[in-house]
């Protein structure tokens, strides 16, 4: 079991982690970390569970509330108690309505930003208004109902529950009922007054501050994904650490002689000095791109592979981007006088391989156009489950195909994470590499109201069958170059290389591979389905035949001979894309020469 290491200047962590941490230190110091984490919600940003200060987003929202609410209350109170109460209630209802709209259209902003969170805080303010000049009412059953609502939220809400939204009224409503009716003699009050609960309550703030850094640094510094027992140990460790910080930091500052000995001016000076030092540290780390000079030459070399990706970032659409206007500005580098021979369609895997493939096509005077959509399969007729209404995968494909017809495109290159969307589970290579993030799965548009889960076998069956039908349909109109599933790595390959160097395992860096058997078990059904498609206009490129069983028997290469073929845990780097480019070119040329010849690359 490896324990987390301090992140401060001597941090033995990859540059991107250090840079992200530096940015968050600045944001925390100015009560704006929720805004930072909202803006960092890009597709290729670090996994949320590897951000040590991610939990401070809620503290930032809280501080923003404390700054704004007194001003709001001061303004409203001038019009009287009743009007102030009415005004706050209206604002809370508007915030709740905004959150219900927000999770459907702008989920990241809805989660992190204060306007959609305000009603949760204002619920407590409304309770305070109700208690003005009125004693707390006793209500055993009402308080018990509140307690049950909170427990229900803990055990039944999961990562797929829209939050905040109307669903959030369950735990918030539970807290309101307890505040209103759990008088001293009520059952719930007696339960929550037990010494164990009050002890945890006393150190809960410190425990909250400790838990995320412990978990995040364990993930950053471990060569592999920490196991359940290690995470359980760290969860337990957060409690004694919380007690120590409560006893020797919180208490002395709040009630001890140290706090009493400081004047108001001294407190402000201390706070300003500490804040300025943290901001300076953060700015230094940000401006120096994570201070890569901390690392030796070999570690810096491998860290650079994380930036080995398609330079045309605007050609990878994200939720909310305009997909209806084609061509996209900045994505026509490889077109010749608006003539397009080949169009690349698909998700971020398509974006990752398209640049090198387009360079190869350009050398043969073949014009091409590529615009991809994050997490969106490159076929019509599907929706991505558990995503907001603004996530319009099928519409993206419709507009891309309309543009292909309009410009006379003859050949489509389709690349997507077909297996992920069919299977629903993120990749686990069973050797310590577990892809972060919640599962992602699709279903047919006709089944949008069925709410089938990722493990539903009927959903999987119809998705797999529709893959072949949709590809055949396209092959009646276009030449289709189909890229089979690209082998996933499970671990972030450049980061794993850097970590191995930092912990003294440099001799193991030039041989990072995964099991070919695990690949075939996961991707076998999709590969078999693709192999059965019979069309003279379908041309196949099989990345696994290039990346697996070639350099090392029964292994798929991630990094070998000093070259990382991935820039993260599943996207090909320039080196990986360059490996595929000649084969994509070959199939495009065969399609252009003879659209009635099939291939089994």
N, C-alpha and C positions, 0 to 999 in steps of 0.2 A: 504494500500500500504506500503510495507516494502522497505526501501532504502538500498543500498549497504553499507557494513561496511568495514573499513580499513583492509587490509590483513596482515599488519605488525605484529611483534611478538605476540600481543595479539589476533590474529585472531581466532574467534570462528568458525572454519571450519573443516571439516573432515581431517584426516591426509593425505590422498592421494592428496587432493587439495593443502594442504600446501606444501607437498613434490614436487608436480609438479610446483607450483609457485616458490619454492626455486630454482629448476633447471633452470627455465626460467630466473630468476634474474641473475644467473651466465652467462647464454648464452647471454642475452642482453648486459651485461657488456663487453663482448669480441666480440661483433658483430657476433654472431653465432647462434642466435635464430632460423633462418630458418633451420639450420642443426639439431638443437634439435627437432623442431616440425616435421621435416621429419622423424627422428629416432623414435619419439614417436607415429608414425602412426600405432601402434598395435591395434588389434581388441578390446581389453578390456580397452584401455586407456580412460582417461576422454574425454567426448564430447568436441569438439573443442570450442563450444560456452561457455564452462565453464572455459576456460583458459584466465586469465586476460591479459596476455601479448602476446597473439597469434598474434596480429596485428603487433608486432615488427619484424616479419619475413621479411616483405617488407623493413623495415629500415635496417635490416642486409644485405639484398641483395644490397641495395643502398650503404651502407658503403663499402661492398666488391668491388663494382664497382669503388667507389672513390679511393680505395687503388690500384686497379690493372690497371685501365684505364690510369692514368698518366704514369705509367711505360711502358705500351704498346705503348702509343702515343710517348713517348720519343724515344723508339726503332725504331718505324716506321718513325718518322719525319726525322731521319738521312738520309733516302732514298728519301726525297723530298715530297712536298705537295701532288702531284698526286698519288704517290705510297702509301703514308700513307692513303689517302682517299680510294684507291682501297683495301688496306689491311683491313681496318675497315669494308668496305662494304662486303667483302668476309667472315669475321668473323661473321658479323651480319646474313648473309644468312645461314651460317653453324649452328649458334645458332637457327635460325628459323626452319631449317630442323630437328635439334635435338629435338626441342619441339614438332614438328609434330609426330616424332617417339616416343617421350617419353610419351605422353598422352595415347598412345595405349599400351604401355608395362610397364612403371614404372610411374604411374600417380602422386604418392606422391612426388617422386624425381623431376618430371617434374614441379610440382607446386611450390615447395619450393626452389629448388637449383638454384644457379646463372647461370650455363652454359645455361640453357634453358630460362632464363630471360634476358640474356645479350643483345639480339637483340632489346628488347624494349628500353633499355637505349641507345644502339648504334644508334637507329633511330634518337634520339635527337642529337647525335654527328654528324651524317651525315648531318642533317639540319644545324648545326653550320659550317660544312665544306662548304656547299653550299652558306652560307652567307659571307664567307671570301672575303673581297674586293668587295662584290657585295651588292647593296642595296636590301632591301626586296621588292619583287614584289607585286603589288596590284592585287587582283583577288577576286572580290566579290563572284562569283559563286563557285570558288574552296574552299574558306574559308567557305562558307555556306554549301557546301557538307561535309566538315570536321566536322562542327558542327552537321549536321544531322547524320553522321556516329557515332558520340559519343552518341547522344541521342538514336539512334537505339540500340546500345550496352547496354545502361542502361535499356531499357524497354523490350528488346527481349532476351537478354542473361540470362540464369538462371543457377542453380546448375548443370544441365546436359550438359551445353555447355563445351566442352573440352577446357581447358585453362591452360597455354598458348598453342597455336596451330595456324594454319592458321586463325582460327576465330579471334584471337587477333589482326590480321592485320586491322580489322575494326576500333576499337577504336584508335589503335596506328596510323593507317593511317589518321584517322580524326584529331588527334593532330598534325601530321606532316603537313597536309594541312593548318591548322590554323596558325602554326608557319611560314609557308612559305608565305602565302598570306593574312593574316588578318592584313593589314597595318592600320595605325591610322584612316584613313577615311572609312575603310570597314565596312559593316553592322555588321558583327560578332564582330569586334573590338569595335564598338560603344556599342553593347549590353553587351559585357563582361566588358566594362568600367563603366557601371552603378554602382552607389555607393553601392547598395546592394550586387552586385557580388564582387566588390573589397573588401568590408568589410569582407565578408565570406572568400575571398582569403587570407586576412591578418591573420585570426585566424585559417585557415584550418589545419595547421600542429598541432596546439594545440588541435583542435577538434578531429583530428585523434588519438592523444595520449589519449584523455579522453574517447572516445566512448566505446571501447572494455572493459576496466576495469569496467565501469559503468554497462554495460550489463552483464558481466561475474559474478560480485559480486552480482548482483540482482538475478541471477539464483542460485548461490551457497548458498545464505543466505535465499532465499525464501523457505518455506516448499513445495510449489507447483510451477509449471511453471508460470513465470510472464505473466500476460495478455498483450494484445496489447496496452491497454491504459497506463499501467505502462511503457512498453518499449518506447512508444511514449513520455511519460514524461521524461524519461531518455535521449532520443535522444535530446529533447529540452534543458534539463539541461546541456548537453555537450557544448552548445554554450556559455552561460554566463561563465561557468568554463573555456572554451577556451579563452575567452576574458581576464579573470583575469590572467591566466597563460601567455598569450601573453603580457599583459600590465606590469605585475610585475615580470616576469621571463625572457621571451624572450628579451624584449626591453632593460631592464637594462644590461643584459649580452652582448647584441649586440652593443648597441649604448650609453648606459647610463654612468654616472660617475663611477659606480662600475666597468664596463669593462675597462674604461680608467685608473683606479687606480691600476689595476693588471698588473704586469710584465708578460712576457711570462713564466718565470720560476714558478711564483706563480700560473698561470693558470694550468700548467702541474701538479704542486703539488696538487692543489685542485682536479683536475680530477682524479689523481692517488689515492688520499686518499679516495675520494667518491667511486671510482670503487672498491678499495680494501675492503671497508666496505660492499658494496653490495655483492661482491663475497664471503666474509666471512659469511655473513648472509645466502646466498644461500647454501653454502657448509654445514653449520650447519644444515639447514633444510633437506637437502638431506641425510646426513650421519645419521641423527636421525629419518629417515623415517617419516617425517612430524611432528615430535615432539608430539607424542601422549600423553605424560605426561602433555600437556596443558589441556587435557580433564579429566573429572572425570572417575572413574572406570567403571561406567555404559556405558558412551559414548565410552570408549575404547573397551569395550566388544562387543558392536554392530558394531563398526568400523571394528573389526577383521573379521566379516563375509564377507567383500569384498574380502578377500583372501581365502575364503572357496571354493576352486575350484580344478579341476583335476590337479594333480601335474605334469602330463606328457605333458608339453607345446609343446614339439617337435612333438607330435602326432596330433596337430591341424595345418594343413597346411594353408599357406597364399599365396597370389598372388605371383607368381614367384618361389614358392617352387617346388621341384621335386616330382611329384605325380606318376611318371612312375616306380620308383624303389620300389618294395615291397618284403620283409617287410622293414619298416622304422627302422633305428637304434634307439634303445631306446624305442621301442613300443611293445616289445615281452615279457614283464614281465609276462603276463598271458597265454602264450603259453606253451605247454608241448612237448618238443622235436620236435618242428616244426609242431606238430599236432594241428590243429585248428578245434574246434567244432562249434564255434559261431563267426560271424564277425559283428562288429558294423559299419554301414555306415551312413553318413549324414553330417550335418553342425555342428556349435558350440554347438547346443542343444544336439547333439549326444555326443560330447566331454564332455559336462557338466555332463551328467548322466552316461557315460560309466564306469568311474572308480569305483563307488560304485556298479554298476551292475556286473562288472568283479570280484570284491571282493566276491560278493555273489555267482557267478558261480564257482569261484576257490574253495570255501569251499565245493562244491559238486563235485569237481574234473572235472569240465567242462572247457576245454581250450577255450580261446577267444583272439581275436585280434581286435584293434580299431585304426583307423586313420580317422580323420574327416577333412573337408575342409571348411574354413571360408565362410559363406554366400552361401554355395553350397548345393542345394537340393540333397538328397540321391537317386536320380533316374536318369537314362540315358535319353538323348534326349532333354535336355533343355539348353538354354543359359541365363545367367544373363544379363539383359539389362543395357545399360549405364556403361559398365565395359570395361577395356582394353582387347586386344586380348590375353594377358597372363592369363586371368581368364578362366581357362579351366575346368568348372564344369563337363561337360559330360565326358571328357577324364578321370578325376579323378574316376568317377564311373566305366568307362570301365576297368580301370586298377585294381580297387578294386575287381570287379567281376571276372576278369581274374585270379587274385591271389586266390580268393575263389575257383574257379574251380580247379586250379592247386593244392591246398592243401587239397581238398576234404571237404570243408566246407559244412555243411548240412543246417545250420540255419543262417539267416540274421536278425539283429535287425536294423530297419530303423527308424531314428529320424531326423526330420527337421522342420523348421518353415514353414510348408506347407501353412498356411493361409497368412502369410506375402507375400510369393512369388506369391501367387494367387491374393491377394487383391492389393498389391503394396504400401499400406500406413502403416506407422509406427503406433504403438498402442497409442490410447488416451483412458484412463480409465474414462474420463468425470468427474473426481473428483480432477483434478489438476495434474494428472500424465500423461505427454505427452512424449513418447519416443523420444529422440533426434536422429538426423541423417536424411538424405534424404531417400525417399522411395526406396524400393528394390522390383523388380519384375522380373519374368522370362517369357520366351515364348519358343515355340517349335523351334528346330533348323531349321526346314523347313520354318519358318517365320522370319528368322533373318533379311531379307532385307525389311520387311514390316514396321518396326519402329512403331509398335503399342504401345500406351502409357499405363501407369498403370491403367487408368480408362476405357480402351477400353473393352467393354462387350464381344466382339467376342474373344478377347485374354483370358479373364477370363474363358469363356465357354470352349474353347478348352484345356486350361491348366487343368481345373477341370476334364474334361472327360479323359484327358491323364493320370491323376493321377491313376484313377482306372484301365485303360488299362495296364499301366506299372507295377503296383503292381500285377495284375493278371498274367502278363507275368513272373515276378520273381517267383510267387508262383507255376508256373508249373515246375520250376527247383529247387527251394529251399523251405524249410520251412521259412516263413516270419513272424517275430514278428514285428508288426507295432505299433509304438507309435503315438497315436493321438496328436493333437496340445497341447503343454504345455501352460497353462494359462500365459499370459503376465501380468506384474505388471504396467508398464507405468512409474513409478517412481523408482529410484534407492533405493531399500529397505533399505540396511544398512545405506546409507547416510541420508535417510529420518528419520530413527530412531535417528541418531546422531543429526540431525538438531532439531528434536523435543525436545531432551534433552537440547540442547544448548539454546533454546528459552524458556525453562521452561515448556514444555508440556510433561514432563517425564511420567505423568500418562497415556498418550495416546500411549506410545511406544509399549506396548505388544498387540496391536490389530490393525495391519495394514492389511487391506483387500481391495479387489476390488469387483465390482458388477458381480455377476454370469450372470445377464441378459445381460450386456455389452459383456461378454465373448461369450455367445451363439449367440448374434446378429452378432458378428464378425466371429465366427468360425463355425456357423451353417451349411453353405453350404458344407464346407470341411468334417465336421463330418457326415453329411447325405450321402455324396458321399462315404466315407469310409464304412459306415454301409451297403451300398448296395453291396459291393464286396462279392461275394460268391465263396469261395474256401476252400477245406478241408485242405489246407496247409497254411492258413492265421490265425494268432493268434494275438489278439488285447490286447493292454494295453491302458487304457484311463486315463491319468493323471488328467483330470478335475474331475473324479469321486472320486479321492483321495484328491484333493486340494480344491474342491468346494463343498458346501452343506454338509460338514461333521462336521467341528467345529462350523460353524455359518451358519444358513439357508440363502440361496440366496447370499452368499458371498464366494469369493475365497481367501484363506489365503495367505498372503505374509510373515507375521511375527506374531507369537502368542506364548504366554507362554515363552518368552525369546529366542525363536528360529527363526532365519531368514531362510526361505526356498529358498531365492534367494541371489545371490552375487552381482547382479546389477538389471536392470529393466526387464529382461526376462530370464536369465539363472539360473537354479536351483543350489543352494549351495549343499554342502555335505549332509546337512539335507534333502533338497528336493529330491536329488538323492537317498538318503537312503530310503526315503518313497516309491519310485518307485521300488527299487531294488528287493524286494521279489516278486513283481508281474511280473517283467521281468523274474526272475528266474523260476517262476511257469509256464509261457507261454513257455519258452525254454524247460523245462522238459516235458511239454505236447507235444511239437513239436517233441522232440527226442523219446518220447514213442509211439506216434501215430500221424503220419503226415496227417491223414485223418479226424481229429477231429477239428471242428471250435469252436471258443470261442467268447463270447461277454463280455469280462471283464468289 
